[in-house]
């Protein structure tokens, strides 16, 4: 029996050694360096230049909540979320505003001003590229996990509400 286990382990090790490791693309490596070093991407929007850095977890959470509001399908994919944003411009501006400010105090103090400026003084054609850039700054697996957690919470709350109504 021990000989069989040893043979299987040896075979597994050889299989692992023989697997070809795919090299990450240069673009993916640049994105990783940008996120890890928190180096900003400079964008011009509504006649103002903004520096967008890696999104803080609270901002990622808020963006995930907005995505759930926009696209209420349980097993949504990244493309589905983008399609949902395409039909909801105020949600796009909310996401962009959160990402541009990316700080608790700035969001508390400047959110309404920046949101209004984007809605009234910028063009929706400028938003698409910026939205894509912002969503790329998020860790996609985290983004999809949070979206699923919020959806699960929504369903649990709805079930509790229905149960309470049934008891009445």
N, C-alpha and C positions, 0 to 999 in steps of 0.2 A: 504494500500500500504506500509506504514511504517513497519507494522508487517511482511510483506513478505520479505522486504529488511533485516530486523533484523534476520529473520529465515535463509535466504541465507547466511548472514555474519557469523552467528553462525555455520552453516554447513561447510563453508569454513575453519573456524578456527579449527573445529574438524578434518577435513580432513588433514590439515597441521600438526596438533599434532599427528595424527595417522600414518603419513608417516614415514617410516623407513629411518634414515639417515645412508648412507653408510660410513663406516670408511675408511679413506685414508690408502693406504698400507704403510708399513714401508719404502719401497723403495721411494715412492713418497714424504713422509715426509722428508727423508734424502736429497733428491734432492732439496726440497724447502729450507731446512736449508742451504745447500751448496750454493745455489744461493743467498739467502738473506744475508748470512754472507760473501759472496764473497771469500769463502775458495777455494784455488786452487786444481785442480786435477793434480797430477804429472804424466807425461808420458815421456817415453824414445823414441826418434825418431832420427835416423841418428846419433847415438852415443852421443846425447845430451839430457839432461833431461830438460823438459819444464814444466812450471806451467801454467795451463789453468784456467782462472777465468771466471766469468760471462761475457758474451759478451756485449760490449758497443753498444748502439743503432746504431751508424754509421757502426759498423762491422756487426751487424745483417742486416742492410739495404744492405750492399755490398754482403753479403752471399745470401740474397733473390734475388738480381739482377742476381747473378751467377746462381742460381737455375732456374730463368726464362730463361736464355740463354740456359741452359742445357735441360730443359723440357718445350717446348713451347705450351703445351696443356692448354687451358683456365681454366678448372676445375680440375687441378691436385691435387692428394692427396699426403700425405706424402710418401707413398710407391712408387708412380709414380716418385717423385722427386729422391728418392734413386736409383731407377732403371736407371734414367737418368744419375746420377752420376757414376753408375757402368760402363757406356760406355764412359765416358769422364774423363780420369785420370788427364789431366791438370787442369780441373775445380776443381777436388777434392783437388789437391795441392794448388790451389788458395785459396780455403775455409780454408784449414788447415793453410796456411801461415797467412791469416788474423786473424784467431782465436789465433794462437800462439803469434802473435805480439800484437793484441788487444789494440793498442795505436796509435794515429794520428802521432806522431813524429817517433815512431819505424817503422810504416808502410812506412812512407815517406823515411826513411833512410836505413832500413834493408830488405825491402820486396824482392828485386831482389836476394839478397844474400841467404836469407832463402829459397826462391822458388827454386833457382838453387841447393842448398844443398839437399833439399827434392827430387827433380827430379833425381839427379845424385848419391846421396849417401845413399838413403833409399830404402826400399822395399815396393812395393804396398800392400803387405800383412799387413804391419804395419798401413797402411792408413785407412783401413775399420773400425777398431774399433775406431780409433781416430775420423773419420768423424761422426760416430754414436754418440760418446760422445759430439762432438761439436754441432751437430744438436739438441741433447737433452738439451744443455745449453740454447738454444734459447727458448723463449716463443713461443710455436708452433702456437698458434692463431695469434700472431703478425707476425710470419713467413709466414703463409698462407695469412694473410691480405695484407702484403707487396707484396707478389707474385701476388695476384689478382690486386692490385693497379698498379703495374708495367705493367701487362698484359693489363689492361684497358687503361693505358697511351699509350702503344704500338699500340693498336687498334685505339685509337683516332687519333694518329699521322698518322697512315696509311690511315685512312679515309680522313684526311685533305689533305694528299699528293694526294690521288686519286681525290678528289674534285678539287684541283689546276690543275691537269693534264687534267681533263674534261673541265675546263674553257678555256684551251689553245686550 
